[in-house]
Amino acid sequence: MKRKGPRQLPRAGRAPGKLPLMWMSFADPDKPDGQQFLGVVILRARDVKEGIVLAHRLKINPGGEVQTVELPPDCPIPEDYMGRLLTREDTQRLDVEMRKRLS
């Protein structure tokens, strides 16, 4: 039986069967200072490429450049912050909530 492409190996610390969280920060460096931030998307995906494609399919990819950080699958991000385009104010509220949860 032939395989279709490379096999994905589990990464250290990844819970079996649970996809990692992708924190994707979008920016446009060509915009004026103070307007470069386009938003953040947090969702579950196997890897960065899948996360970007999924954000596009969900129509929450604002364009520009993206920087992505993989978070642990059990990171306690509240569900209402996932799967949508977050504003700067949303990310500030999330920061406050996460600090409370983790302290």
C-alpha positions in Angstrom: 0.0 0.0 0.0 1.5 3.3 -1.0 1.4 6.4 1.2 0.3 9.7 -0.1 3.0 12.1 1.1 5.1 12.3 4.3 3.7 10.9 7.5 3.0 13.5 10.2 4.8 12.5 13.4 3.4 13.6 16.7 5.2 16.5 18.4 6.5 16.3 21.9 3.8 17.3 24.4 0.9 16.9 22.0 -2.1 15.0 23.4 -3.1 12.1 21.2 -6.0 12.9 19.0 -6.2 16.6 19.9 -5.0 19.2 17.4 -2.7 22.0 18.6 -3.9 25.5 18.8 -2.5 28.0 16.2 -2.2 31.6 17.2 -1.9 33.5 13.9 -1.1 37.2 14.0 -1.8 39.1 10.8 -0.1 42.4 9.9 0.5 44.6 6.8 3.9 46.3 7.0 3.0 48.6 4.1 0.3 50.3 6.2 1.2 53.4 8.3 2.4 53.0 11.9 -0.5 52.2 14.2 -2.5 50.6 11.4 -0.3 47.6 10.6 -2.0 45.1 13.0 -4.8 43.4 11.1 -5.9 40.9 13.8 -5.3 37.5 15.4 -7.0 34.2 14.7 -6.8 31.2 17.1 -7.9 27.8 15.8 -7.0 24.1 15.9 -5.0 22.8 13.0 -2.4 20.1 12.3 0.2 22.7 11.1 0.7 26.3 10.1 -0.3 25.7 6.4 -3.6 24.1 7.4 -4.3 26.9 9.9 -3.9 29.5 7.2 -6.0 27.6 4.7 -8.7 27.1 7.3 -8.7 30.8 8.3 -9.2 31.6 4.6 -12.0 29.2 4.2 -13.7 30.6 7.3 -13.3 34.1 5.8 -11.4 35.3 8.8 -8.0 35.7 7.1 -7.6 39.5 6.8 -4.6 39.1 4.4 -1.2 40.7 4.9 1.7 38.7 6.5 1.2 36.1 9.2 3.3 35.0 12.1 2.1 31.8 13.8 2.8 30.2 17.2 1.7 26.7 18.1 0.1 26.6 21.5 -0.3 23.4 23.5 -3.5 21.5 22.8 -4.6 21.9 26.4 -4.0 25.7 26.5 -7.1 27.1 28.3 -8.2 29.6 25.5 -11.9 30.4 26.0 -14.0 29.0 23.1 -15.5 32.5 22.3 -12.0 33.7 21.3 -11.5 30.8 18.8 -12.4 30.6 15.1 -12.9 34.3 14.6 -10.8 37.4 13.8 -9.8 39.1 17.0 -9.2 42.8 17.3 -6.5 44.4 19.3 -9.1 45.0 22.1 -10.1 41.3 22.0 -6.5 40.2 22.4 -6.1 42.6 25.4 -9.2 41.1 27.0 -7.9 37.6 26.3 -4.6 38.5 28.0 -6.4 39.7 31.1 -8.5 36.5 31.2 -5.5 34.2 30.6 -3.6 35.9 33.4 -6.5 35.3 35.8 -6.8 31.7 34.8 -3.1 31.0 35.1 -2.4 32.8 38.3 
